[in-house]
Amino acid sequence: MSMQHGLLMRQYNVTDKCMKGFIEFMRRQVMSILVENTPGVLSHVSGLFSRRAFNIDSFSAGVTADPRFTRMTIVASGDDLTLEQIEKQVSKLEDVVDIKVLEPTSSITRELMMVKISYRANEINNITALVKDIYHGKIVDIQQDSMLIEITGNPDKLQSFLDMLGDNEILELARTGVTGLSRGAEGVVKL
């Protein structure tokens, strides 16, 4: 069982026996939120999640092409009612200009992961092939006893890469959180 599932079990007081049904009942939703780039906007949004006891699975934010606005991408888990409440409550915040749910079929989402691993000299060809040929990543730094790898993709791809590392010890790991945009020009908010 993953750490996230354990947290969900405690949050919703769920036993091991009904965990499988509970996970099917929960779903993840990716929201793209356009906000005014003002001091405290991050605190307003995260405070809403904290006050309402909503869980944030992933969070990323960055200034848009227009520096007056920031785009936040938040991934949250919950049942349909909880996710609907999150969307409604976030849209009520005064700094929020627009909120979109990024559906998997009509959007593109990505996450960047940097992972530093230990390796032995006889493994370098296999690791290089795994990184470059299979996962289309980059080895961005290499030392005598460690290498730093950069991989971009959806969270499942990143987890798959980590699973494939086998006996190579993960020394450090950093992930940006999911970011994404909807496909096409329909529904784009003109700033």
Secondary structure, DSSP 8 states (H G I E B T S, - for coil): --HHHHHHHHHTT--GGGHHHHHHH-EEEEEEEEEE--TTHHHHHHHHHHHTT--EEEEEEEE-SSTTEEEEEEEEEE-HHHHHHHHHHHHHSTTEEEEEE--GGGEEEEEEEEEEEE--GGGHHHHHHIIIIIS--EEEEE-SSEEEEEEEE-HHHHHHHHHHTTTS-EEEEEE---EEEESSSTT----
